[in-house]
Amino acid sequence: MAQLIYTVQPGDTLSRIARLYGSTVQAIVNINNITNPNLISPGAVLLIPVQDEDDPASPPGGLIYTVQPGDTLYIISLLFGVSMQSILALNNIANPSQIYPGLKIVLPQNAVNPFQPVEPGIIRYTVLPRDTIYRIALRFGTTAQSILNSNPGLDPQRLFPGQVIIISIPANATAIYRGNPAKRMVALTFDATYGDNQTTRLLQILRDNNIRATFFLSGIWPLNYPTLARNIAAAGHEIGNHSYTHPHMTQIPLTEVSNQLIRTNALIRSVTGVSPYLFRPPFGEYNQAVLNTVARLGFVTIMWTVDSLDWKNPGVNQIISRVVNNITPGAIVLMHQAAPQTPDALPEIISSLRQQGYSFGTVTQVLDP
């Protein structure tokens, strides 16, 4: 039986989806590990078991993808880790530029589905060195008991790096502007949407200073610069989600908010192997509905304590003074990989803050109690 990759639409129910594709509710529940069949969110991506006879070109267990607005064969090939030529050959597509939304494309047998089923309000968190249940709970605004309840059999005294645990996010989500104020540590963050620009220089400066930062990537960035995205991950930097096309999130439907995050995570995971759980809204714009939607998808919304305003190109000295003079313990500093003056300002920022006794870490590390 083949599997159709389906994006949940407003008003959808599992029974409606099952009838639409000749499947069953139980089959959809089983393949997506759905705990509550009555709770599916618009924008979520589900696998739907379908009869192979309906798509004779699809091998048993193969994937069938429905083309979405803005898709190209290159994007699809990158998402699923297969060549464009193999997609063309399998689907008898004569002109690769003439695919259209709604078109069903059979994917090669070796395609890897990057769209993992999303369970609302759940983060699958990978334990870091020195983590404790208490520290993790504070970081995500929950309680140690809630984490233990979500992970039956978990021994809080035997956490180990690399272990994956489930964290339930509070329904009424909040945005985080600052890390632990009792911790003399700073998180350097870089938003990336357009152009490779200063990325290579920034990575070298961070490497020379033995600093791990957090890069918030829009989906179109690793799409255009997959090698640089892999370099960021390989250097040990944290990667966050910055939406797919950098829209004004408060001005688009919540279904599109969901799609922006899910698609970006799928692309980042396909390119780098990393599954981000941190989200930074474009332009810093959000409302409570956006925050709650983001949380239901398993993301924590991260803002900033200090805006370097490097995107305005105010001058190297102005960027330095703005960051250094406004720093506080636990600060999250906003910068951009595309700002031309940032690489010249960064070494002095690092040096000045270290002279003040600050150390540097990723956003996750700065959130630690």
Helices and strands as residue ranges (DSSP letters): E 2-7, H 14-21, H 25-32, E 45-50, G 52-54, E 63-66, H 73-80, H 84-91, G 96-98, E 104-106, E 122-126, H 133-139, H 144-150, E 164-168, E 175-176, E 185-192, H 199-208, E 214-217, H 220-224, H 226-234, E 238-241, G 249-251, H 254-272, E 278-279, G 282-284, H 288-296, E 300-302, E 306-307, G 310-312, H 316-325, E 332-336, H 342-355, E 359-361, H 363-367
